C-alpha cells in the first residue's frame, strides 16, 4: 500500500502549489536532509509529504530531473493497473462525448491525470508518447490498458521527444502491438487527410488546432490562401474544401509538401495548388520580392520558444515571421497568427502582431487549443496554444 512507499518530504510552505491543485514537485522544494533524492530510483513511487509529515498524495519521482516528482493521486492508494484503467476510461468518456469520429488526442498528460503520457488516436491506430521515467515504468500497463479499452489494430510508441533527455531516458520508436502502417487517414472537420505515422512530426497530426481551422473556413471562400509551416496541409487543405480560390503551401520538408499536395488534390485542381519546399523565412522573402499577395495567410510555426532561455531569440523569430506575413497580405487580408510556445503568452503574441506592421490592426477572433487538449485549471503549463485572427487596415 502507499503508506509503505518511501517518503518525499517537502520544505516548509513548499506544499502550497500542490494543495492548490498542481501536480509538480521541483527538486529545490524537497527537504533533502530528511529525504535524500539520491536514494530514489528514476520512476519510483513515493509518498509526498508536507513539512509536518502529512500526506499530500502518491507521485512518481526522478532524482535526475528538475521536476523531481509528479503527483498521480491524492489518495492513500497504489497507482496500479486498475487505477490506470480508470484514468484512461475517464479520458475516453470526454472524447467520445465530443467527437463522432475516432480521431483525437485521447490522453493529454497532466490534464487527464496522467502526467508524462500523451496518446493520439488515428481510428484503428494509437500513437503513444511517454516523456517521463515514471510513465516509462508503467509502459506495459499503459499498452495493456489501451488494448483493453480501445482494441486497436496497432500501437506505435513515438518515444523520441527531446523531453526524454531531461529525464535521462533513451529515444526510440517502436511498434509495441499489432501493425502500424507508414501512413493512415485522419478526418478533421469533415475533411480527409493522409498523414504519416512512421517518421512523422511528433505523433503525426496536430489535433489541437481543430477548432481554429474550422473557424478559418469562414474567411477563405474564393480567396488566395498561404499556408506557412504547412506540414501535410491541415490548414490549406481545409481552406480548399471551404472554397478557397488557390492555396500555396510552404514547408522545409519535401516529403511533407508532397503529402500536402496529395491531400489537396482531393479537394482542388492542380492549378489551384502550389507547394514550395524551403525555409519559410526565405520563401516568404522571395514571394515578397515577386510582389505576390494573398488574401488569407496562416502562420502556424513550430515552437520557437521551447525553454525560457530561448525567449529572446524566439521573440525575434515570431516578430520576423509576422512582419513577413503582413507584407504579403492583400488589402483587407486576414492573418491567422498562431503560437504553440507555452513561454510566449497570449499577450506577447498580441504585441508581436501589433508591432509587425505600422498599420492599425483589428483582432477579429482569438483561438485556443481544442477540448481534447483540456487545460488543467491549476496547471497553467497545460495551456499553450493561442491564435489571433487579424485584419490590418489602411491608415
C-alpha positions as CSV (number, residue, x, y, z in Angstrom):
1,X,0.0,0.0,0.0
2,X,1.0,3.6,-0.4
3,X,1.9,4.0,3.3
4,X,4.8,1.6,2.7
5,X,6.2,3.8,0.0
6,X,9.3,5.8,0.7
7,X,8.5,9.4,1.7
8,X,9.4,12.6,-0.2
9,X,9.3,15.4,2.4
10,X,8.9,19.0,1.3
11,X,10.4,22.0,2.9
12,X,8.3,24.5,4.8
13,X,5.5,26.1,2.8
14,X,6.5,24.3,-0.4
15,X,3.2,22.3,-0.3
16,X,1.1,25.3,-1.3
17,X,1.2,24.8,-5.0
18,X,0.3,21.1,-4.6
19,X,-2.6,21.9,-2.3
20,X,-3.8,24.4,-4.9
21,X,-4.1,21.5,-7.4
22,X,-0.7,21.5,-9.2
23,X,1.0,18.1,-9.7
24,X,4.7,19.0,-9.9
25,X,7.4,19.0,-7.3
26,X,10.6,20.7,-8.1
27,X,13.9,19.4,-6.7
28,X,14.6,22.6,-4.7
29,X,11.3,22.2,-2.8
30,X,12.4,18.9,-1.3
31,X,13.9,18.6,2.2
32,X,16.9,16.5,1.0
33,X,18.3,16.2,4.5
34,X,15.3,14.2,5.7
35,X,14.6,12.5,2.3
36,X,17.7,12.5,0.1
37,X,16.8,12.4,-3.6
38,X,19.8,10.3,-4.4
39,X,18.2,7.4,-2.6
40,X,15.3,7.3,-5.1
41,X,15.3,5.4,-8.3
42,X,14.0,7.0,-11.5
43,X,10.3,6.3,-11.9
44,X,9.9,5.0,-8.3
45,X,6.7,5.7,-6.5
46,X,6.9,7.9,-3.4
47,X,4.6,9.3,-0.7
48,X,4.8,13.1,-0.9
49,X,4.6,14.7,2.5
50,X,4.4,18.3,3.7
51,X,6.9,19.7,6.2
52,X,4.9,18.1,9.1
53,X,4.8,14.7,7.5
54,X,1.2,14.9,6.4
55,X,0.5,13.0,3.2
56,X,-0.2,15.0,0.0
57,X,-0.5,12.0,-2.2
58,X,1.4,9.5,-4.2
59,X,3.8,10.5,-7.0
60,X,6.4,9.0,-9.2
61,X,9.9,10.5,-8.8
62,X,13.1,11.1,-10.8
63,X,16.0,12.5,-8.8
64,X,17.8,13.5,-12.1
65,X,15.0,15.8,-13.3
66,X,14.3,19.4,-12.3
67,X,10.7,18.3,-11.8
68,X,11.6,15.6,-9.5
69,X,8.1,14.2,-8.8
70,X,4.7,14.3,-10.4
71,X,1.6,13.6,-8.3
72,X,-0.6,10.8,-9.5
73,X,-3.2,10.6,-6.8
74,X,-4.0,12.5,-3.6
75,X,-5.5,9.4,-2.0
76,X,-3.6,6.8,0.0
77,X,-3.7,4.2,-2.8
78,X,-1.2,2.5,-5.0
79,X,-1.5,3.7,-8.7
80,X,-1.8,0.2,-10.1
81,X,-3.2,-1.1,-13.4
82,X,-6.8,-0.8,-12.2
83,X,-6.1,2.9,-11.3
84,X,-4.5,3.5,-14.7
85,X,-7.5,1.9,-16.4
86,X,-9.9,4.2,-14.6
87,X,-7.9,7.3,-15.7
88,X,-7.9,6.0,-19.3
89,X,-11.6,5.4,-19.2
90,X,-12.3,8.9,-17.9
91,X,-10.2,10.4,-20.7
92,X,-12.1,8.3,-23.3
93,X,-15.5,9.3,-22.0
94,X,-14.7,13.0,-22.7
95,X,-13.5,12.4,-26.2
96,X,-16.4,10.0,-27.1
97,X,-18.8,12.8,-26.0
98,X,-17.0,15.4,-28.1
99,X,-16.3,13.6,-31.4
100,X,-18.2,11.3,-33.6
101,X,-15.1,10.0,-35.5
102,X,-12.3,8.4,-33.6
103,X,-9.6,11.0,-34.4
104,X,-8.5,13.0,-31.4
105,X,-6.0,13.3,-28.6
106,X,-7.1,10.6,-26.2
107,X,-4.8,11.4,-23.3
108,X,-3.3,14.8,-22.7
109,X,-0.8,14.3,-19.8
110,X,-1.4,16.2,-16.6
111,X,-4.8,17.4,-17.7
112,X,-6.1,13.8,-17.8
113,X,-4.3,12.9,-14.5
114,X,-1.6,11.0,-16.4
115,X,1.5,13.2,-16.3
116,X,4.1,12.3,-18.9
117,X,1.7,10.5,-21.2
118,X,0.2,11.5,-24.5
119,X,-2.0,9.3,-26.7
120,X,-3.3,10.3,-30.1
121,X,-6.0,8.2,-31.8
122,X,-6.0,7.7,-35.5
123,X,-9.0,5.5,-36.0
124,X,-7.7,1.9,-35.6
125,X,-4.2,3.0,-34.5
126,X,-2.8,4.7,-31.4
127,X,0.4,6.7,-31.2
128,X,1.8,7.0,-27.7
129,X,4.4,9.3,-26.3
130,X,6.0,8.7,-22.9
131,X,8.1,11.6,-21.7
132,X,8.9,10.7,-18.0
133,X,10.7,7.9,-16.2
134,X,7.6,7.3,-14.1
135,X,5.4,6.6,-17.1
136,X,8.2,4.6,-18.7
137,X,8.0,2.2,-15.7
138,X,4.2,1.9,-16.4
139,X,4.7,1.3,-20.1
140,X,3.5,-2.3,-20.1
141,X,0.4,-1.4,-18.1
142,X,-0.3,1.5,-20.4
143,X,-0.1,-0.7,-23.5
144,X,-2.3,-3.4,-21.9
145,X,-4.8,-0.8,-20.7
146,X,-5.1,0.8,-24.2
147,X,-5.5,-2.6,-25.8
148,X,-8.4,-3.4,-23.5
149,X,-10.1,0.0,-23.8
150,X,-9.7,0.7,-27.5
151,X,-8.9,-2.7,-29.1
152,X,-6.7,-1.0,-31.7
153,X,-5.1,-2.7,-34.7
154,X,-1.8,-1.3,-33.7
155,X,0.1,0.9,-31.2
156,X,3.2,2.9,-32.0
157,X,5.5,4.3,-29.3
158,X,7.0,7.6,-30.5
159,X,9.4,8.0,-27.6
160,X,11.7,10.3,-29.5
161,X,10.7,13.6,-27.8
162,X,13.5,15.9,-26.6
163,X,11.7,15.9,-23.2
164,X,13.0,12.4,-22.5
165,X,16.6,13.8,-22.5
166,X,15.8,15.8,-19.3
167,X,14.5,12.6,-17.7
168,X,17.6,10.6,-18.7
169,X,15.6,8.4,-21.0
170,X,16.7,7.0,-24.3
171,X,14.9,7.9,-27.5
172,X,13.3,5.2,-29.6
173,X,10.3,4.5,-31.9
174,X,8.7,1.1,-31.7
175,X,5.5,-0.7,-32.7
176,X,4.5,-2.5,-29.5
177,X,1.3,-4.0,-30.6
178,X,-0.1,-5.2,-33.9
179,X,0.9,-3.5,-37.0
180,X,1.1,0.3,-37.7
181,X,1.3,1.5,-41.3
182,X,3.7,4.2,-42.6
183,X,0.6,6.3,-43.3
184,X,-3.0,6.4,-42.3
185,X,-6.2,8.5,-42.7
186,X,-7.4,11.3,-40.5
187,X,-10.8,13.0,-40.7
188,X,-11.0,16.5,-39.3
189,X,-13.9,18.9,-39.8
190,X,-15.3,16.5,-42.4
191,X,-12.1,16.7,-44.4
192,X,-9.9,13.6,-45.1
193,X,-6.2,13.6,-45.0
194,X,-3.4,11.1,-45.4
195,X,-0.9,11.5,-42.5
196,X,2.4,9.9,-41.8
197,X,2.8,7.9,-38.6
198,X,6.3,6.5,-39.1
199,X,8.8,9.3,-39.5
200,X,6.2,12.0,-38.7
201,X,6.4,15.2,-36.8
202,X,5.6,14.3,-33.2
203,X,2.6,11.9,-33.2
204,X,1.8,12.6,-36.8
205,X,-1.0,15.2,-36.6
206,X,-1.8,18.4,-34.6
207,X,-5.3,17.9,-33.3
208,X,-5.0,21.0,-31.1
209,X,-5.9,23.5,-33.9
210,X,-9.1,21.7,-35.0
211,X,-11.4,24.4,-33.9
212,X,-9.2,27.2,-35.2
213,X,-9.0,25.5,-38.6
214,X,-12.8,25.2,-38.6
215,X,-13.1,29.0,-37.9
216,X,-10.6,29.7,-40.7
217,X,-13.1,28.3,-43.2
218,X,-15.4,31.2,-42.7
219,X,-12.7,33.6,-44.2
220,X,-11.4,31.7,-47.2
221,X,-14.1,31.3,-49.8
222,X,-12.8,32.5,-53.2
223,X,-9.6,33.7,-51.6
224,X,-5.9,33.1,-52.2
225,X,-4.5,31.3,-49.1
226,X,-0.9,30.9,-48.0
227,X,-0.2,28.1,-45.5
228,X,3.2,28.7,-43.9
229,X,4.9,25.9,-42.0
230,X,2.2,23.7,-43.6
231,X,3.4,20.2,-42.6
232,X,1.0,18.0,-44.5
233,X,-1.5,20.8,-45.3
234,X,-4.0,20.7,-42.4
235,X,-4.9,24.4,-42.8
236,X,-4.6,24.8,-46.6
237,X,-6.5,21.6,-47.5
238,X,-9.4,22.6,-45.3
239,X,-9.3,26.0,-47.0
240,X,-9.7,24.3,-50.4
241,X,-12.6,22.3,-49.0
242,X,-14.2,25.5,-47.9
243,X,-14.0,27.1,-51.3
244,X,-10.6,28.8,-51.5
245,X,-9.6,30.0,-54.9
246,X,-6.0,28.8,-54.6
247,X,-3.7,27.6,-51.8
248,X,0.1,27.8,-51.5
249,X,1.9,25.5,-49.0
250,X,5.4,26.3,-47.6
251,X,7.3,23.7,-45.6
252,X,11.0,22.8,-45.1
253,X,10.4,19.1,-45.8
254,X,9.9,17.9,-49.4
255,X,8.3,14.8,-48.1
256,X,5.6,16.8,-46.2
257,X,4.9,19.2,-49.0
258,X,4.4,16.2,-51.3
259,X,1.9,14.8,-48.8
260,X,0.2,18.2,-48.6
261,X,-0.1,18.3,-52.4
262,X,-1.6,14.8,-52.3
263,X,-4.1,15.8,-49.7
264,X,-5.0,19.0,-51.6
265,X,-5.6,17.0,-54.8
266,X,-8.8,15.6,-53.2
267,X,-10.4,19.0,-53.0
268,X,-8.8,21.1,-55.7
269,X,-7.3,21.0,-59.1
270,X,-3.6,21.1,-59.9
271,X,-4.0,24.8,-61.0
272,X,-5.3,25.7,-57.5
273,X,-2.4,24.1,-55.6
274,X,1.2,25.3,-55.2
275,X,3.7,23.6,-52.9
276,X,7.1,25.2,-52.1
277,X,9.8,23.4,-50.2
278,X,12.2,25.6,-48.4
279,X,13.0,27.7,-45.3
280,X,9.8,29.6,-44.6
281,X,11.6,32.9,-44.0
282,X,13.5,32.7,-47.2
283,X,10.4,31.6,-49.2
284,X,8.3,34.4,-47.8
285,X,11.0,36.9,-48.7
286,X,11.1,35.5,-52.3
287,X,7.3,35.8,-52.6
288,X,7.5,39.4,-51.5
289,X,10.3,40.1,-54.0
290,X,8.0,38.6,-56.6
291,X,5.2,41.0,-55.5
292,X,3.0,38.1,-54.6
293,X,0.0,38.7,-52.4
294,X,-2.5,36.6,-50.5
295,X,-6.0,37.2,-49.0
296,X,-5.6,34.8,-46.1
297,X,-2.2,33.8,-44.5
298,X,-1.9,31.1,-41.9
299,X,1.2,31.4,-39.8
300,X,1.5,28.3,-37.6
301,X,5.2,27.9,-36.8
302,X,6.9,25.3,-34.6
303,X,7.6,26.3,-31.1
304,X,10.3,29.0,-31.4
305,X,10.5,29.2,-27.6
306,X,10.9,25.7,-26.1
307,X,12.7,26.8,-22.9
308,X,12.9,30.1,-21.0
309,X,16.5,30.7,-22.3
310,X,15.0,30.7,-25.9
311,X,12.7,33.7,-25.2
312,X,14.9,36.4,-26.7
313,X,15.7,34.5,-29.9
314,X,12.2,33.1,-30.2
315,X,10.6,36.5,-29.9
316,X,12.8,37.7,-32.7
317,X,11.7,34.8,-34.9
318,X,8.0,35.4,-34.2
319,X,8.4,39.1,-34.9
320,X,10.2,38.4,-38.2
321,X,7.7,35.8,-39.4
322,X,4.7,38.0,-38.6
323,X,6.3,41.0,-40.3
324,X,7.0,39.0,-43.5
325,X,3.4,37.6,-43.5
326,X,2.0,41.1,-43.1
327,X,4.0,42.3,-46.1
328,X,2.3,39.5,-48.2
329,X,-1.2,40.4,-47.3
330,X,-3.5,42.0,-49.9
331,X,-5.9,44.8,-49.0
332,X,-8.5,43.5,-46.5
333,X,-6.4,40.4,-46.0
334,X,-6.6,38.2,-42.9
335,X,-3.6,36.9,-41.0
336,X,-4.1,34.0,-38.7
337,X,-1.1,34.1,-36.4
338,X,-0.5,31.2,-34.0
339,X,2.0,30.0,-31.4
340,X,2.4,26.7,-29.6
341,X,5.1,28.0,-27.3
342,X,4.0,27.9,-23.7
343,X,6.6,30.5,-22.8
344,X,5.1,33.0,-25.3
345,X,1.9,34.3,-23.6
346,X,-1.2,35.4,-25.5
347,X,-0.5,39.0,-24.6
348,X,3.0,38.7,-26.0
349,X,1.7,37.2,-29.3
350,X,-0.8,40.1,-29.4
351,X,2.2,42.5,-29.1
352,X,4.1,40.6,-31.8
353,X,1.1,41.0,-34.1
354,X,0.6,44.7,-33.3
355,X,4.3,45.5,-33.8
356,X,4.6,43.5,-37.1
357,X,3.0,46.3,-39.1
358,X,2.7,50.1,-39.0
359,X,-1.0,49.9,-39.9
360,X,-3.7,49.6,-37.3
361,X,-4.8,46.0,-36.7
362,X,-8.2,44.6,-35.9
363,X,-8.3,41.4,-33.8
364,X,-11.3,39.5,-35.2
365,X,-11.1,36.3,-33.2
366,X,-8.9,34.6,-30.6
367,X,-8.3,30.9,-30.8
368,X,-7.2,28.3,-28.3
369,X,-6.5,24.6,-28.1
370,X,-9.4,22.2,-28.6
371,X,-11.2,20.4,-25.9
372,X,-9.3,17.1,-26.4
373,X,-6.4,19.2,-25.0
374,X,-8.2,20.3,-21.9
375,X,-6.5,22.8,-19.6
376,X,-6.0,21.8,-16.0
377,X,-7.3,24.7,-14.0
378,X,-4.4,24.5,-11.5
379,X,-1.6,23.9,-14.1
380,X,-1.1,26.9,-16.3
381,X,1.6,24.9,-18.2
382,X,-1.2,22.9,-19.8
383,X,-2.4,26.0,-21.7
384,X,-0.1,26.6,-24.5
385,X,-1.8,27.2,-27.8
386,X,-3.0,30.6,-29.0
387,X,-4.1,32.1,-32.3
388,X,-5.2,35.6,-33.4
389,X,-7.3,36.2,-36.5
390,X,-6.1,39.7,-37.6
391,X,-7.0,42.3,-40.2
392,X,-4.7,45.2,-40.8
393,X,-6.4,48.3,-42.0
394,X,-5.3,51.1,-44.3
395,X,-4.1,54.0,-42.2
